[in-house]
Amino acid sequence: MRVLLILGHPRKQSLCGALYDAFRAGMREAGVDYREIIVADLRFDPDVHQPSPNDQPQEPDIARAQDLVAWADHLVFIYPTWWGTLPARMKGFLDRVLTPGFAFRHRPDGDWTRLLTGKTAQLLTTMDTPPWVYRWIYGSPGHRALASATLGFCGVRTVRKTVFGPVSTGNVAQRKVWLEQARNEGRRLHAGPLVAWQRGRDRALAWLKALRLQFYPMTWIAYTMGALAAARPGDLDLLAFWLGYLALFLLEAATVFCNDYFDFDSDRQNVNAGPFNGGSRVLVEGLLTFGDVRKGIFAALGGYMLVLILLIRIPDLAGVALIGAYSVLAILALGYTVPPLKLSYRGLGELDVALTHSVGVIVPGYLIQGGALSDPVPWLLSLTLLLSVLPSIILSGVPDFEADQAAGKRTLVVKLGKRGAAVAAMLAAAAAAGLVSAWQALGLVGDIYGALIFAVLPHAAWLLWRLNRFLHQPPPPGRIDGLMVLSITFILWFGVVPLLRLW
């Protein structure tokens, strides 16, 4: 690990200077590879006189500072807290060093790209204010300004903050304790910037991020809808129900892990990633390794197979039909990105996702509760849900367009263009709203939808209007979060309404 130690006090002969020396001594004892910046020794203009700091001539010391920031994995700032925040010279140093194009990049959609992602930082600061007053009364304004609004804006994650104070009442003995604390902070960097509990927490959070749990509620809704269409709540076989859903959960986990693994080339080029597109980013951001993700895939698939074995041992289940349904689902789900199918690279990915999130989960739920494949109800429910899912799946490819195209991924958006994809989304939304209204009006699925389902029509009209605007305006260069929310909530009519009616 490479550490950059930065002294932000304008006077080297100060308590901050002594803490700096102690921290540096601790790093030397630990054999840490480090470089130093003493802001007071730098020759630079701390004021930005031009409309952009990039328009101002860059002094050699500022250029060297940028080189050192780029070199470092971990940044250590030692500075005094004056008037609740940073000294003026340190603030000017940050204004001149963390410039657009080096630390961050503005995007045409109004968002920004963090260019220092992957680096960590820690803050050591002195203050006369009692630390508890600074934190709980004032709200730690300097910490929040530096850690969140400055470093965080650029992608640097602040992992630790150490406060020494109040300085004005600290005696010689107290200062010796502080210096030894700073020395220990430097020593501990031999094991990296994180302590054990932070590493464990980050590991758990990385796996949670890799799971992409935002997708799972829709699977549960559709699966439960299928189960309740076959057996009312009081008649549910709960053991079979939860085992069946556990199998789906594990398969979905294996699928999203595979998508990250096999879609890495597209994901790493994607600057418009969001909650529902661009992958989980755990590989792109280095939160997990390829080896980690491979283990996750095998663990999830192993659990999936084990649960299926338990399922078929339950008496009275339609074993052959059920195993066939789960097997076809596994092939389609994994085949989204896994060779040799790689359906998302052949223009079939959107249809694949719509199938796996409709018929792929409704039919297993129906079979697990004693339903038969010959019954029309699960297929009719699946068709309308499939069509309702298509608009959001198609539109999720719009922010990914450039990255997918560069990676050779032939999504519908790449094949049809953004406007052609919008037309396909409009057709699917109109068909979904029309068919579900027809099912209810003709009584083809009994009263599963009820009169409430006709409320989908204004939502569909709103979605079609927004898609029409998208069609006749220049396609946005980045994300389309508003349109995505509208298309995702459209799906709820086809899942939540029948689920509430059946429960």
PLY file of the C-alpha trace (Angstrom):
ply
format ascii 1.0
element vertex 503
property float x
property float y
property float z
element edge 502
property int vertex1
property int vertex2
end_header
0.00 0.00 0.00
1.27 3.48 -0.94
0.54 6.28 1.53
0.64 10.03 0.99
1.10 11.97 4.24
-0.10 15.59 4.07
0.58 18.22 6.75
-1.99 21.00 6.37
-0.89 23.29 9.21
0.65 26.56 7.94
3.31 26.25 10.68
5.49 23.16 10.83
6.53 23.92 14.41
3.15 23.10 15.92
1.30 20.26 17.63
0.11 19.13 14.17
3.75 19.10 13.06
4.65 16.89 16.04
1.72 14.57 15.30
2.90 14.44 11.68
6.41 13.43 12.79
4.98 10.76 15.13
2.70 9.33 12.45
5.57 9.23 9.97
7.81 7.48 12.52
5.10 4.84 13.05
4.89 4.22 9.30
8.65 3.86 9.06
8.61 1.27 11.85
5.92 -0.64 9.97
7.81 -0.48 6.66
5.06 1.43 4.86
5.83 2.90 1.43
5.02 6.60 1.79
5.54 10.07 0.33
5.08 13.48 1.97
3.53 16.86 1.26
4.01 19.76 3.65
1.57 22.38 2.44
3.45 25.20 4.18
6.55 24.50 2.04
4.72 24.60 -1.30
4.93 27.62 -3.59
1.50 28.17 -5.18
-1.34 30.65 -5.39
-4.14 29.26 -3.18
-6.79 31.36 -4.97
-8.54 30.29 -8.18
-8.65 33.44 -10.32
-10.05 31.89 -13.51
-13.61 30.60 -14.16
-12.15 27.08 -13.95
-9.03 26.00 -12.02
-7.93 24.25 -15.22
-7.60 27.67 -16.90
-5.03 28.81 -14.34
-1.33 28.08 -14.92
-0.25 25.17 -12.73
2.76 25.67 -10.51
5.32 22.82 -10.35
4.45 22.08 -6.71
0.75 21.65 -7.60
1.64 19.38 -10.54
3.84 17.28 -8.23
1.04 17.13 -5.65
-1.36 15.77 -8.27
1.22 13.16 -9.26
1.52 12.07 -5.62
-2.24 11.91 -5.12
-2.51 9.76 -8.26
0.32 7.54 -6.97
-1.14 6.99 -3.49
-3.63 4.36 -2.39
-4.24 6.05 0.98
-4.20 9.76 1.88
-3.48 10.94 5.43
-4.38 14.55 6.30
-3.03 16.11 9.51
-4.31 19.64 10.14
-5.84 21.93 12.80
-9.55 22.66 12.96
-9.92 26.44 12.88
-13.34 28.05 12.99
-14.85 24.58 12.63
-13.09 23.63 9.41
-9.78 23.65 7.49
-7.03 26.28 7.52
-7.24 28.64 4.53
-3.96 27.47 2.99
-5.01 23.80 3.11
-8.36 24.70 1.55
-6.54 26.58 -1.22
-4.27 23.57 -1.73
-7.32 21.34 -2.27
-8.91 23.93 -4.59
-5.84 23.85 -6.82
-5.10 20.09 -6.70
-8.55 18.47 -6.94
-9.38 19.89 -10.35
-11.87 18.78 -13.04
-10.36 16.12 -15.27
-8.02 14.97 -12.50
-10.25 14.36 -9.47
-13.69 14.34 -11.12
-15.37 14.88 -14.47
-18.68 16.57 -15.16
-21.08 14.71 -17.45
-23.58 16.14 -19.95
-26.50 14.75 -17.92
-25.56 16.96 -14.95
-24.00 14.11 -12.97
-20.29 13.58 -12.47
-17.72 10.79 -12.58
-15.47 10.29 -9.54
-11.95 9.84 -10.87
-10.22 8.97 -7.57
-12.46 6.01 -6.75
-10.65 3.21 -4.95
-8.49 5.46 -2.79
-8.99 5.82 0.96
-8.20 8.60 3.41
-7.95 9.28 7.11
-8.08 12.57 8.98
-6.13 13.57 12.08
-7.07 16.99 13.41
-6.45 19.13 16.46
-9.00 21.52 17.97
-9.63 23.67 21.03
-13.32 22.77 21.03
-14.14 19.70 23.13
-14.52 16.87 20.58
-17.98 15.92 21.87
-19.20 19.50 21.37
-17.72 19.59 17.86
-19.47 16.36 16.93
-22.81 16.50 18.67
-23.47 20.25 18.90
-21.82 21.58 15.76
-22.27 18.44 13.65
-18.57 18.04 12.69
-18.70 20.64 9.88
-15.02 20.34 8.95
-15.10 16.55 8.86
-18.19 16.56 6.67
-16.74 19.21 4.36
-13.48 17.36 3.80
-14.63 13.73 3.99
-17.93 13.98 2.11
-18.18 17.19 0.09
-14.54 17.20 -1.05
-12.86 13.79 -0.95
-16.12 11.85 -1.29
-17.12 13.95 -4.29
-13.93 12.77 -5.99
-14.42 9.11 -5.00
-12.00 8.97 -2.04
-13.47 7.10 0.91
-12.57 8.45 4.35
-12.20 5.42 6.64
-11.07 6.98 9.91
-11.15 10.34 11.75
-9.04 10.99 14.84
-9.54 14.14 16.93
-6.97 15.51 19.41
-8.37 18.07 21.82
-9.15 20.28 23.45
-5.58 21.47 22.80
-5.87 24.61 24.93
-6.26 22.56 28.13
-3.95 19.68 27.18
-0.89 19.36 29.42
2.47 17.81 28.60
1.36 14.33 29.69
-1.75 14.54 27.54
0.27 15.61 24.52
2.59 12.64 24.95
-0.47 10.38 24.87
-1.63 12.06 21.66
1.78 11.67 20.04
1.89 7.98 20.91
-1.63 7.60 19.50
-0.52 9.20 16.23
2.54 6.92 16.14
0.28 3.88 16.60
-1.99 5.12 13.81
1.05 5.13 11.51
2.15 1.65 12.64
-1.22 0.09 12.01
-1.05 0.95 8.30
1.15 -2.10 7.72
-2.13 -4.07 7.68
-3.88 -1.58 5.39
-6.13 1.40 6.04
-8.98 -0.65 7.54
-9.13 -2.34 10.92
-10.48 -5.90 11.19
-14.12 -5.00 11.83
-14.08 -2.53 8.92
-12.69 -5.19 6.60
-15.39 -7.63 7.70
-18.13 -5.04 7.29
-16.86 -4.03 3.84
-16.73 -7.66 2.78
-20.33 -8.21 3.85
-21.49 -5.00 2.19
-19.69 -5.96 -1.04
-21.58 -9.26 -1.18
-24.85 -7.48 -0.44
-24.12 -5.09 -3.28
-23.26 -8.02 -5.57
-26.61 -9.68 -4.78
-28.52 -6.66 -6.18
-31.42 -7.21 -3.79
-33.53 -4.57 -5.52
-34.50 -7.19 -8.12
-35.74 -9.89 -5.75
-39.11 -8.46 -4.57
-40.55 -8.73 -8.08
-39.52 -12.38 -8.28
-41.19 -13.08 -4.92
-44.39 -11.27 -5.98
-44.69 -13.21 -9.24
-43.84 -16.54 -7.58
-46.34 -15.94 -4.78
-48.98 -14.88 -7.28
-48.55 -18.22 -9.06
-48.73 -20.14 -5.79
-51.89 -18.36 -4.63
-53.53 -18.87 -8.02
-53.26 -22.62 -7.33
-54.03 -22.60 -3.58
-55.55 -19.93 -1.38
-53.52 -18.76 1.65
-55.12 -21.19 4.08
-54.30 -24.14 1.82
-50.67 -23.25 1.03
-48.07 -25.93 1.59
-45.69 -23.57 3.41
-42.70 -25.93 3.42
-42.90 -26.40 -0.34
-43.62 -22.69 -0.83
-40.51 -21.47 1.01
-38.25 -24.16 -0.39
-39.43 -23.24 -3.87
-38.71 -19.57 -3.27
-35.31 -20.33 -1.73
-34.39 -22.12 -4.95
-35.43 -19.06 -6.96
-33.47 -16.75 -4.65
-30.30 -18.81 -5.04
-30.72 -19.02 -8.80
-31.22 -15.26 -9.01
-28.07 -14.76 -6.91
-26.09 -17.04 -9.23
-27.49 -15.13 -12.21
-26.49 -11.66 -11.03
-23.04 -12.97 -10.07
-22.67 -14.45 -13.57
-23.81 -11.19 -15.13
-21.07 -9.31 -13.28
-18.50 -11.95 -14.21
-19.27 -12.35 -17.91
-20.38 -8.75 -18.55
-17.33 -7.11 -17.00
-16.06 -5.63 -20.27
-19.30 -3.72 -20.79
-19.68 -2.75 -17.13
-16.19 -1.27 -16.83
-16.85 1.01 -19.81
-20.25 2.09 -18.53
-20.29 5.65 -17.16
-24.08 5.69 -16.72
-24.52 2.78 -14.31
-27.48 3.03 -11.94
-29.57 0.90 -9.58
-31.13 -1.08 -12.44
-28.39 -1.08 -15.09
-24.66 -1.45 -15.44
-24.17 -4.37 -13.05
-23.43 -4.28 -9.35
-19.96 -2.70 -9.96
-18.25 -4.92 -7.34
-15.68 -6.10 -9.88
-15.33 -2.72 -11.57
-14.70 -1.02 -8.21
-12.46 -3.82 -6.94
-14.73 -4.64 -3.99
-14.59 -8.34 -4.90
-12.21 -10.32 -7.10
-13.07 -12.57 -10.03
-12.16 -15.49 -7.80
-14.61 -14.29 -5.16
-17.41 -14.02 -7.70
-16.65 -17.49 -9.11
-16.96 -18.93 -5.61
-20.24 -17.07 -5.17
-21.59 -18.53 -8.42
-20.70 -22.11 -7.45
-22.02 -21.67 -3.90
-25.34 -20.28 -5.14
-25.74 -23.00 -7.79
-24.79 -25.70 -5.29
-27.42 -24.41 -2.88
-29.94 -24.27 -5.74
-29.37 -27.93 -6.61
-29.60 -28.97 -2.97
-32.94 -27.20 -2.52
-34.31 -28.85 -5.67
-33.37 -32.25 -4.24
-35.26 -31.39 -1.05
-38.25 -30.21 -3.08
-38.71 -33.39 -5.07
-38.66 -35.41 -1.87
-41.85 -33.72 -0.70
-44.79 -36.10 -1.30
-47.53 -35.23 -3.83
-45.43 -32.71 -5.78
-45.46 -32.99 -9.57
-41.78 -33.95 -9.66
-41.07 -34.21 -13.38
-42.98 -31.06 -14.34
-41.52 -29.11 -11.44
-37.92 -30.11 -12.07
-38.45 -29.40 -15.77
-39.75 -25.90 -15.00
-36.84 -25.13 -12.68
-34.32 -26.54 -15.15
-35.62 -24.47 -18.07
-35.63 -21.41 -15.81
-31.99 -22.03 -14.83
-30.91 -22.35 -18.47
-32.67 -19.12 -19.44
-31.54 -17.16 -16.37
-27.88 -18.13 -16.61
-27.93 -18.00 -20.38
-28.46 -14.23 -20.27
-24.67 -13.72 -20.19
-23.10 -17.17 -19.74
-21.61 -18.86 -22.86
-22.55 -20.49 -25.10
-26.04 -18.92 -25.08
-25.06 -15.31 -24.16
-28.58 -14.23 -25.08
-27.96 -10.60 -24.14
-25.28 -10.49 -26.85
-27.69 -11.80 -29.50
-30.61 -9.38 -29.14
-32.59 -11.85 -27.03
-31.62 -10.63 -23.58
-34.69 -8.45 -23.02
-37.09 -11.25 -23.93
-35.08 -13.62 -21.75
-35.37 -11.39 -18.68
-39.09 -10.88 -19.30
-39.59 -14.65 -19.52
-37.61 -15.47 -16.40
-39.43 -12.81 -14.36
-42.91 -13.85 -15.45
-43.65 -17.38 -16.66
-40.31 -18.54 -15.27
-41.43 -17.91 -11.67
-45.24 -17.96 -11.88
-45.37 -21.51 -13.26
-43.06 -23.02 -10.58
-45.15 -21.34 -7.88
-48.31 -22.74 -9.46
-46.89 -26.27 -9.75
-45.55 -26.31 -6.19
-49.06 -25.77 -4.85
-50.61 -28.56 -6.89
-51.47 -26.78 -10.12
-51.11 -28.42 -13.53
-49.22 -27.23 -16.58
-52.39 -27.64 -18.66
-54.25 -25.01 -16.65
-54.56 -21.73 -18.60
-54.47 -19.38 -15.57
-50.68 -19.27 -14.93
-49.98 -18.77 -18.63
-52.46 -15.91 -18.96
-51.08 -14.23 -15.84
-47.57 -14.74 -17.16
-48.26 -13.22 -20.58
-49.47 -9.88 -19.24
-46.66 -9.74 -16.66
-44.11 -10.56 -19.38
-45.33 -7.68 -21.53
-45.34 -5.28 -18.57
-41.72 -6.14 -17.76
-40.45 -5.56 -21.28
-40.58 -1.71 -21.30
-38.33 -1.37 -18.24
-35.92 -4.05 -19.47
-35.66 -2.42 -22.89
-35.20 1.06 -21.42
-32.51 -0.13 -19.00
-30.34 -0.62 -22.08
-30.52 3.07 -23.04
-27.93 4.30 -20.47
-25.81 1.25 -21.33
-25.92 1.90 -25.08
-22.39 3.19 -25.64
-20.74 0.65 -23.29
-22.72 -2.28 -24.74
-21.94 -1.21 -28.28
-18.22 -0.93 -27.48
-18.25 -4.39 -25.87
-20.02 -6.00 -28.84
-23.20 -6.62 -26.88
-26.19 -6.73 -29.24
-29.01 -5.55 -27.01
-32.26 -4.36 -28.54
-31.17 -0.77 -27.96
-27.91 -1.43 -29.82
-29.75 -3.21 -32.65
-32.71 -0.83 -32.96
-31.18 2.41 -31.70
-32.56 4.40 -28.80
-35.64 5.56 -30.70
-36.38 2.10 -32.05
-36.11 0.73 -28.53
-38.58 3.38 -27.33
-41.07 2.23 -29.99
-40.67 -1.39 -28.85
-41.24 -0.32 -25.24
-44.38 1.58 -26.27
-45.79 -1.45 -28.09
-45.14 -3.73 -25.11
-46.72 -1.30 -22.61
-49.81 -0.83 -24.78
-50.17 -4.60 -25.29
-49.79 -5.29 -21.56
-52.46 -2.75 -20.58
-54.80 -3.90 -23.36
-54.51 -7.63 -22.62
-54.90 -7.32 -18.85
-58.02 -5.25 -19.38
-59.33 -7.88 -21.80
-58.58 -10.74 -19.36
-60.60 -8.98 -16.67
-63.45 -7.93 -18.95
-63.81 -11.44 -20.39
-63.32 -13.20 -17.06
-60.55 -15.40 -18.48
-58.74 -15.56 -15.13
-61.81 -15.29 -12.93
-61.75 -12.20 -10.75
-58.02 -12.33 -9.98
-57.43 -8.77 -11.19
-60.70 -7.16 -10.13
-61.94 -3.76 -11.30
-58.87 -2.11 -9.78
-56.78 -3.36 -12.68
-58.41 -0.81 -14.98
-56.43 1.85 -13.08
-53.45 0.60 -15.07
-54.82 2.43 -18.12
-53.94 5.99 -16.96
-50.50 4.75 -15.88
-50.03 3.19 -19.30
-51.15 6.43 -20.97
-48.64 8.39 -18.88
-45.85 5.95 -19.75
-46.74 6.09 -23.46
-46.76 9.89 -23.35
-43.31 9.98 -21.74
-42.00 7.44 -24.25
-43.42 9.52 -27.09
-41.58 12.58 -25.74
-38.42 10.51 -25.57
-39.04 9.42 -29.15
-39.35 12.96 -30.49
-36.61 14.63 -28.49
-32.85 14.13 -28.73
-32.05 10.99 -26.72
-30.45 11.98 -23.41
-26.72 11.33 -23.17
-26.87 9.66 -19.74
-29.31 8.00 -17.43
-33.10 8.19 -17.71
-34.01 7.64 -14.07
-37.46 9.29 -14.24
-38.56 7.17 -17.19
-37.12 4.06 -15.54
-39.12 4.67 -12.35
-42.29 5.14 -14.38
-41.74 1.91 -16.33
-40.81 -0.12 -13.23
-43.85 1.04 -11.26
-45.98 0.08 -14.28
-45.06 -3.56 -13.56
-46.59 -3.38 -10.08
-50.14 -3.32 -11.45
-49.58 -6.77 -12.95
-48.08 -8.26 -9.79
-49.25 -6.43 -6.69
-52.92 -6.08 -7.68
-53.50 -9.82 -8.33
-51.36 -10.70 -5.30
-53.54 -8.58 -3.03
-56.68 -10.02 -4.58
-55.50 -13.60 -4.13
-54.17 -13.23 -0.60
0 1
1 2
2 3
3 4
4 5
5 6
6 7
7 8
8 9
9 10
10 11
11 12
12 13
13 14
14 15
15 16
16 17
17 18
18 19
19 20
20 21
21 22
22 23
23 24
24 25
25 26
26 27
27 28
28 29
29 30
30 31
31 32
32 33
33 34
34 35
35 36
36 37
37 38
38 39
39 40
40 41
41 42
42 43
43 44
44 45
45 46
46 47
47 48
48 49
49 50
50 51
51 52
52 53
53 54
54 55
55 56
56 57
57 58
58 59
59 60
60 61
61 62
62 63
63 64
64 65
65 66
66 67
67 68
68 69
69 70
70 71
71 72
72 73
73 74
74 75
75 76
76 77
77 78
78 79
79 80
80 81
81 82
82 83
83 84
84 85
85 86
86 87
87 88
88 89
89 90
90 91
91 92
92 93
93 94
94 95
95 96
96 97
97 98
98 99
99 100
100 101
101 102
102 103
103 104
104 105
105 106
106 107
107 108
108 109
109 110
110 111
111 112
112 113
113 114
114 115
115 116
116 117
117 118
118 119
119 120
120 121
121 122
122 123
123 124
124 125
125 126
126 127
127 128
128 129
129 130
130 131
131 132
132 133
133 134
134 135
135 136
136 137
137 138
138 139
139 140
140 141
141 142
142 143
143 144
144 145
145 146
146 147
147 148
148 149
149 150
150 151
151 152
152 153
153 154
154 155
155 156
156 157
157 158
158 159
159 160
160 161
161 162
162 163
163 164
164 165
165 166
166 167
167 168
168 169
169 170
170 171
171 172
172 173
173 174
174 175
175 176
176 177
177 178
178 179
179 180
180 181
181 182
182 183
183 184
184 185
185 186
186 187
187 188
188 189
189 190
190 191
191 192
192 193
193 194
194 195
195 196
196 197
197 198
198 199
199 200
200 201
201 202
202 203
203 204
204 205
205 206
206 207
207 208
208 209
209 210
210 211
211 212
212 213
213 214
214 215
215 216
216 217
217 218
218 219
219 220
220 221
221 222
222 223
223 224
224 225
225 226
226 227
227 228
228 229
229 230
230 231
231 232
232 233
233 234
234 235
235 236
236 237
237 238
238 239
239 240
240 241
241 242
242 243
243 244
244 245
245 246
246 247
247 248
248 249
249 250
250 251
251 252
252 253
253 254
254 255
255 256
256 257
257 258
258 259
259 260
260 261
261 262
262 263
263 264
264 265
265 266
266 267
267 268
268 269
269 270
270 271
271 272
272 273
273 274
274 275
275 276
276 277
277 278
278 279
279 280
280 281
281 282
282 283
283 284
284 285
285 286
286 287
287 288
288 289
289 290
290 291
291 292
292 293
293 294
294 295
295 296
296 297
297 298
298 299
299 300
300 301
301 302
302 303
303 304
304 305
305 306
306 307
307 308
308 309
309 310
310 311
311 312
312 313
313 314
314 315
315 316
316 317
317 318
318 319
319 320
320 321
321 322
322 323
323 324
324 325
325 326
326 327
327 328
328 329
329 330
330 331
331 332
332 333
333 334
334 335
335 336
336 337
337 338
338 339
339 340
340 341
341 342
342 343
343 344
344 345
345 346
346 347
347 348
348 349
349 350
350 351
351 352
352 353
353 354
354 355
355 356
356 357
357 358
358 359
359 360
360 361
361 362
362 363
363 364
364 365
365 366
366 367
367 368
368 369
369 370
370 371
371 372
372 373
373 374
374 375
375 376
376 377
377 378
378 379
379 380
380 381
381 382
382 383
383 384
384 385
385 386
386 387
387 388
388 389
389 390
390 391
391 392
392 393
393 394
394 395
395 396
396 397
397 398
398 399
399 400
400 401
401 402
402 403
403 404
404 405
405 406
406 407
407 408
408 409
409 410
410 411
411 412
412 413
413 414
414 415
415 416
416 417
417 418
418 419
419 420
420 421
421 422
422 423
423 424
424 425
425 426
426 427
427 428
428 429
429 430
430 431
431 432
432 433
433 434
434 435
435 436
436 437
437 438
438 439
439 440
440 441
441 442
442 443
443 444
444 445
445 446
446 447
447 448
448 449
449 450
450 451
451 452
452 453
453 454
454 455
455 456
456 457
457 458
458 459
459 460
460 461
461 462
462 463
463 464
464 465
465 466
466 467
467 468
468 469
469 470
470 471
471 472
472 473
473 474
474 475
475 476
476 477
477 478
478 479
479 480
480 481
481 482
482 483
483 484
484 485
485 486
486 487
487 488
488 489
489 490
490 491
491 492
492 493
493 494
494 495
495 496
496 497
497 498
498 499
499 500
500 501
501 502
